Amino acid sequence: MHDIDDIARTLSVLGGILSIIVASLTISPTLRGRLARWLLQSADPQDLPHDAPLRRLGDRIDTIQDSLDELQRDTVKNTILHLMRDDGEDHSQEIAYELAKLRKLGGDCWVVDAAESYLLAHMGVKDMGVKPGKERQ
């Protein structure tokens, strides 16, 4: 009989702890959000079945991140082109800054060549961080 009392006491303590957790989750939406974030961070998408919603969400996030990176590169390219077309002022410093951002983002294209030519013509800059022999798209 002594063992049954210990088991009953242990179960009642566990039940009390679980009721406190459930009440906390019901009352506090921030605690619920923290718990959800913790659970998502601790889940490894590779361990999930192929058709699991969390795995599909990870694939979508990767696609969205790639799209955002491309959008950021295009925005910097358009900024460089706009600055080069403005005949009113010399925008060499701004173009050099934007060119550095574009290189950091991996946007190596004809806009980089045009910006380098602009800087060479307006500032006489000879070395703009381009390694010789590097091909562009």
N, C-alpha and C positions, 0 to 999 in steps of 0.2 A: 504494500500500500504506500510505502514511503516513496517508491519510484514514480508512482502515478501522480503524487502530489508535486514532485519536482518537475515532471513533464508538464503538468497543468500550469504551474507557476511560470515556467519558461515560455509556454505558449501564450499566456496572458501578457507577459512582458513584450514578446514579439508583436502581439496584436496591438498593444498600446503604441509601440514604436511605429508600426505601419499606419495606424490611425492618425498619428501626429504628422507623418509624412504626407498622407493623402489630404489631410486638412490644410497643411501648408501649401500644397500644390493647388488646391481648390481656391484658397484665399488669395495667394500671391501670384499674379501673372508673370512677374519678373523672375521669380524662382522657377516657374514652369519653363520659361525661356532659357534660363541658365542650364537646367537639367536637359532640355532638348539639345542645346548646343553641345553640351558635354557628351551626350550619347552619340550625336552625329560625328563629333571629332574622334571619338574612340572607335568608331566603326571603320573597318578597312573595306573599301569598295571591291577589292579583288576577291575577298572572301564571300561576297554576295552572289546569289544566282544571277545569271545573265540578264534576266528580265525583271530584276528587282528595281523598284522605283528610285531608290537611292543611287544605284549604279547609272541609271539613265539620267538622273539629275547631274551627276558628275560629268557625264559626256556632254550634256548641254552647257554646263558651266565652262568647260574647255572650249567649246565652239564659240560661246559668247566672248570669252577672253581673247581668243584669236581675232574675232571681229573688232573688238575694242582696240586691240593693238594696231590692226590695219587702219582703223579710223583715225587713231592718233598719228600714225605715220602720214596719212593723207592730209590731215589738218596741218601738220608742220610743212609738208611739201607745198600746200596751197599758200601758206603764210610766206614762205620763201619766194614763191612766184609772184605774189602780190607786192612784196617789198621790192623785187627786182624791176617790176613794171612801173613803179612810181618814179617818174622822172623829176619830181620836184626836189627831192633831197637825196643825199647819199645815205643809204641804209646799211653800210658795210658792217657795222657792229652788230646790228640786229640780225643780219643774214648770217654772220659768223656764229652767233649764239644759236639760231635756229638750225644751222647746219650741224653744229655739235650735237644738238638734241636728236636730229634725224639720224646721225651716225650711231648714237647710243641706242636708238630704237631699231637699228638694223635696216634702215631704209636706204639702200644703196642703189641708185637709179640715175637716170639722165638729169634729174633735178639737182643732184649733187654735183654733177659736171658743170651744169649751168651756174650754180652758186659759186663754185670754185673759180670759174671764168670771171664772174662778176667781181669777186673779191680780188682776183689778180689784177683786173683792170682798174679797180677803184682804190685798192690799198697797196698794191704791189706785194701782196703776201705770196711768198713762194712755197713755203711748206705749210700745208693746212691739215696735216695729220693723215694724208693719204699715202699708203705704201706703194712704191712703184710696181707696176706690173699687175695691179689689182684690177680685175675686170668688173664692169658694171653690167646690169641687165639691160 
